[in-house]
Amino acid sequence: MIKEGTLHLDSYRLASYAVQVPCYICGGGNTFDAELCRHCCAPMALAHQANTQKVRPRMVAAIGTSGVGKTVYLGMLMDMLSRMPDRLQLLARGAFSITLQQITTAALSRGEFPDKTPNEPDRWNWVHAQVRAQKQRHPVDLIMPDMAGEALLEEIEHPRSYQVIRSLLSQCGGVLLLVDASQLGSGTLEQDYFAMKLLSYLIELDEDPKTGWPSRPIALIFSKADEREDCFIDPAAFAASHASGLYRLCQERFREVQFFASGVAGSCAYRNVPKLGRVRVPLRVEPRGIIEPFEWLIGRIKS
């Protein structure tokens, strides 16, 4: 037994936990070593990266129903922009920002579509990237999550069910709203109804005519348009004839709306997969109309 000795206490480490780090998405306080926000499950890496920059990153969201193709669109968009620096230059910030691009291209190379995005926010893929356009002197820092369509629906039907969705959409400078063109072309109106719900939800978040959603840019993208060639010819006319409710809502409530058509798989088929049943698969990858909506949106996001 030692009568005399020095015991070093680690109490000083508690001082680091006394200072809370606010989440960049919801503003909730977290410890300095937290990986995910304890309030909304957004990556805390976004907050740490934002604190090192003089200009706060802007936020953009891709929204739409489950299965509309948000994951494929965002992953293909990142892959194309990272390989086409002459038009729009994209540089990912952080290793986590490359995951969405990686899983999308890997799935398409195997002749599959990526798995459905889980409803749990802690399993979503986030993108923090620096984007530079030819006509812009300074690059723009953007934050984009790949949100689950079912989580979006739950938040619309039961507000504040997903704090991360509400906080994100309240701060977004613009959105990419994806609507399934193949379903609209077949006469199904579910896509029309869901898109109207999403736009109405945005208005409820902030209806200020100058700074709210009535004045923020919305790129309305008809996904899977490779199955509807008339959609590529005139997306606005396609909206007026196949989604009249959505078209009228856009004309009456929003000042910055543009219609686009996009497609990733030039042709698709179905195959039977054990335990999954009949699954839709891409026969080839022919991206069309991927960059144009994003390019239009970036040019109209307010500082």
N, C-alpha and C positions, 0 to 999 in steps of 0.2 A: 504494500500500500504506500502510495506517495503522499507525503505530508504537504509538500508544496509543489505547485505546478501552475501552468498557464493554460487555460482552456479558451480557445478562440471561438466566439459565438458568430453564427451566421445571421444574426438578427438584422444586419444592415441590408440583407437582400430583400427584406420586406418593404424597404423604401421604394424599390422598383415597382412593386405591385400596388403601391399607394397611388401612383399616377396612372389614370385611366387613358387608354388610347381610343378615341372615338372611331366607330366604324364609318367608312366612307359612304356607305349606302344608307343606313338608317340613323347614324349618329350615336348609337348606343355605346356605352363605355365598356372596354375590354382590357384585360391585362396585356402587358407588352409582348408576352410570348404566346398569345392565343393564335391558333391557326385559323379558326372560323369565328365569326361574330356570334356571341352567345344569345343575341336577340333575333337576328335574321339569317344566320348561317352563311353570310357572304364572306369571301376570303379576306382575312385581315391584311394580306399582302397588298391589296388595293390601297388601304389606308397608309401603309408604310411607304409605298411607292409615291403616293400623292403628296406625302409630307416632304419629299425630297425635291418637288417641282415648284416652280414659281407660279405656273398657271395650272389651275385645277382641271383635271380631266373631265371631258363631257361624257354624257351617257346616252346610248342608243339602245333600243330594245327591238328584238324580232318577236312578234306576237302572232298568234294564230291557234287554231284548234289542234288537238292531238292528231298526229299523222299527216299534217299538211306539208311537212318538209322543212321545218325550221332548222333542224340540225344539219341536214344535207346542204341547205342553202348557205348557212353561215360557214360551215366547214369548207365548201367549195369556194366561197367568196374569199376566205383567208388564203386558201391555196393559190388561187389565181392572182390575187394582189401581191402575194409574196414572190411571184414569178414574173410579174409584169410591171417593173419599176418605171417604165416610160409613161404610163398613164396615171396610175395611183400607186404610190409607194407605201407599203405596209411593213412595219417592223414590230414584232411582238415584244412586249415588255414582261419578262418573267417566264419561267419554264411552264407554269400552269396555263399560259395563254396559247400554247402550241398543242395542247391535248385535243381540242376540238378538231383542229385541222388534221391531226394524226389519225384519230379514230374514223373520221369521215373518209379520207382517202384510202385507208387500209380496208375498210368495208367495201367500198366501191371497186377496189382492185381485186377483191375476192368474188365479185359478182353478187354483192349483197348491199342492202341498205343498212345504215347504222341502227343499233338498238334504240328503242324508244327511251326518251329522256325520263329518268325516274321523277316521281313527284316530290321526293325529299330534296329541299334546297341545298343540303350539304353534299349532294351528289351531282349537282349541276356543274357544267363546264363554263368557266368565265374566260373572257378575252379582254386583255388590256393591251392596246396596240397604239403605235404612233403612225398616223396616216398623213401623207404629204401629197397634195394635188399639184398639178403643173402651174396653175395660176395663183397658188397660195404661197406667200413668202415663208410663213412659219408653219411647221407641222401641227396637227391636231391630235391630242391624246384622247382616245376613246375607250370606254368600258362597255362591253356587250356580253350579256349572259345568254346561255341557251336554256330558256325556261321551258318547263313542261306544260303542254297544252291543258292537261287535266287540272294542274295547279292553277292556271289562269282562270279556268271555268269555275273552280271552287272559290277563288277570290272574288269573282264577279257575283256569284250567287250568294256568297256569304262574306261581305267585306271585312277586311282585317284578319282573314284566315291565314294569309301569307303576308307577313309584315314586309318581307324583302320585295315582293311584287309591288305593293302599294308605295313603298318608299322609292323604289327605282323608277316607276312610271311617273311619280310626282315630279321627279327631277330630270327626266329625259328631255333632251333637246329635240327629239324626233323619234319616230318609230317606223319600222318595216312591218307592215301588216300583210301576212301571207294568207291567201284564200285559194282553195283547191279548185282549179279551173275544170278539171275532169268531172267533179261532182256537180258543179254548177251546170256544165254542159249537158249532163244527163237528166237535168230537171230537178235534182235534189236541192232543197232550200236550206238545209241545215247550215251550210257555209255562210249563206246570206244572213241568217239569224245570228250566228255566233259573231260574225264581223260587226254587225250592228250593236251587239251587246258590248263588244270591246271598245268601240268608239264612244258609245254612251258612257261607259265606265270612265274613259279618259276625260270626258267633259265634266263628270261629277268630281273628279280629282281637282281640276282647276279650270273653271269656266271664264276666267278673266279674258276679255276680248283682245287685250294687248299682249299679255305675257303668258296666258294660259293656253290650253290645247286648241282653241279655235284659231290661233295664229301660228302654231308650231307645225312644221312640215311632216306630212304622212305619205310615205311611199306605199301604195297599195299594189301588192305583187300577186298576180295570178300564177301560182305554182303549178307544176305538172302541165304546163301549157303545150308541151310537145305532143299531147294527145288531142289538143284543140288548136289547129293551125290558124283558125279565124281569130283566135285570141291574140296571136302575135301580130296580125295585120292591124288591128285597132283595139287595144285593150279597153279604152274608154267606152267604145260602142258595145263591146262584149259585156261590160259591167252594166250598161244601161238596159240591155236586152235580157240578161240572165241573172242579174242581182239588182233589180230595180230599187228595192228598199235601201240597200247599201249605197247605191249611186245617188239617190235622192238625199240621203242623210249627209253624204260628203259634200254635195253641192250647197246644202242649206246651212250646215253648222261649221264647216271648216274652209279656211281660205287657201291653205297650202296643201293641196292633194294632187297627186299625180298617179296615173294608172300605168302599170308595167306588166309584162308577161315574161316568165322565166321557165326554164326547164333544165334538168341535169341529165336525165336518162333519155337518150334519143328514142329508145324502145324498151318496153317492159314485157315481162311474161309472168306466169305463176308456176310454182313448183310445190310439191308436197314435201314437207319437212317433218320428220318424226317428232311427235309431241307438240308440234306447233300447227300442223295442218297446212292449209293452202297459204303460201307466202308469196308476196309480190317481189320480184327481183329485177334488177336492171340488166338488159342484154348488152348495152354499150353505154358509154359515158360521153355525152355531147352537150356540154354546158352552153346555154343560150340565155341572154338577158340577165346575167348574174351581176355584173358590175354596174350597169346603168342605173338601177334604183338606188344603190348605195352612193354612187357618184352624185346623183341628183340630191340626195338627202344631205350629204356632207356639205355641198355648196350652199345649202339654205339654213343650216343650223346657226342660230344666233349665238354670238359670243356671250 
